[in-house]
């Protein structure tokens, strides 16, 4: 036997559940919703008539939705008694009103206006993740949606985020709304903006605030087993090793073998400007990235800065050997044609990947023994080379 206040509390809790909110705001077949009120037990009806009478009166006073009534027979009553049995809520408007909660009603009004003004592709995101926009004005949210429809991968072309002009927003708009813009782009590009980081996804300069993971691959090179360093600091501070291994993703740190006189830098993604440092030209430089079009694109960018770099674990033979077990779809390609800077084999591999239904193998899934063998072979070849071999040349 539920009171209107108890069921209003149920409706309020449901409003704050993302799944319920999304389904009821977007699926017309989810209406009406039926809440069971329940009938008084016989002993309550017989012994607490004032309570039952008050219960009936409270439900008769309800003006939102439709209360379903039913005649119920009790042994202690001479006639059937008309009791409330269910509460039918026919629409989102009635749902918000029936909660009796001011916050819910305000949110509903904002939802109603926003969903009318933005592309339907973004409706589930806005409905589920209220924290992205709750503290922003509606005009700013609509502008963020418009901006996300104009932005494309690589559009920044090396400029800072604040220099990206689109959708009529001011120069700091993306920085102020970074989380919202990233989430909106994830809708369009299947999570790639979050996966790569917004600056990398747009090919924007991160203005020196990108942190990299520096890992010595043999004891004694550094006082730490791992250390985080800003990318811009590496342009001025040489690392104390003859070999430098540039690894696209941090998640591969557990795959690195022990190799004498070698240091790995992980997590650069597309933030590669630090490779312009003169000291890197005096190191043996090995590049290892994902086997997908983005990985090859980053390889081309890195090679443009350091032409002597040597790619490893990024070839068609390795891809084909593991594709059946490890390959997944690449939701957004880096481009419809191979970028400049790839050699003939790499260009052919890029074109091959574009033709695959599953054209991506993430580097962290390559078996550890294969990674170790490839890096050991590459880094120990010509270990006495003076061209890239002596950190003392820094």
Buried (B, 14 or more C-beta within 10 A) or exposed (E): BBBBEEBBBBBBEBBBEEEBBBEBBBEEEEBBBEBEBEBBEEEBBBEBEEEBEEBBEEBEEBEBBBBBBEEBEBEEEEEEBEBBBBBBBEBBBBBBBBBBBEEBBEBBEBBBEBBEEBEEEBBBBBBBBBEBBEEBEEEBBBBBBBBBBEBBBBBBEEBBBBEBEBBEBEEEBBEBBEBBBBBBBBBBBEBBBBBBBBBBBBBBBBBEEBBBBBBBBBEEBBEEEEEEBBBBEBBEEBBBBBBBBBBBBBBBBEBBBEBBBBBBBBBBBBBBBBBEBEBBBBBBBBBBBBBBBBBBBBBBBBBBBBEEBBBBBBBBEBBEBBBEEBBBEBEBBBBEEBBEBBEEEBBEBBEEBBEBEEBBBBBBBBEEEBBBEBBBEBBEEEBEEEEBBBBEBB
